[in-house]
Amino acid sequence: MLTQKYLPHYTYNDYKNWEGRWELIEGIPFAMSPAPTLRHQIVSNKIAWQLEELLKDCKECRALLPVDWKISEDTVVQPDNLVICYPIKNNIYITKSPTIIFEVVSKSTQEKDEHVKFEIYEREGVKYYVLVYPEENLAKVFELINGRYVKLIDATDETLKFNLKNCSIDFDFSKIWE
């Protein structure tokens, strides 16, 4: 396509100087605005608290809130909630795939979360991808099996076991909607 030939292609060096919250996907900037709704923030916070509590005895894994995941020089994303099962090498961003990613879906991020990030996370080997729909009290949970995401469950009030590196957690979806 001719327009792609003339579009700017940004890199991490550009990205790190931008003001506000952005994601960079294959050289294209995506603004992280408007700010998430109150419902989005409440659900994300409940996910974070539950993950923190469930992982307190797991020595290798830890829960994180949005942090830069630098996938390549032209792709940097910020998942809403994530679990990593490896030591952090720097205090600026992560470079390896998380084990679990929760994206809290809003109208402004739905297309990106369901398609663009779905493909990126699948390609990058994220073991579990959870799309959370706060307005519907619904979470679609996918597991990476043979390099492809397979839907495990449409969770509302179920508890699901996530098998991590050397531990597992039983995540109770009913607790994030309260």
Secondary structure, 3 states (H helix, E strand, C coil): CHHHHHCCCCCHHHHCCCCCCEEEECCEEEECCCCCCHHHHHHHHHHHHHHHHHCCCCCCCEEECCCCEEEECCEEECCCEEEECCCCCCCCCECCCCCEEEEECCCCCHHHHHHHHHHHHHHHCCCEEEEEECCCCEEEEEEEECCEEEEEEEECCCEEEEECCCCEEEEEHHHHCC
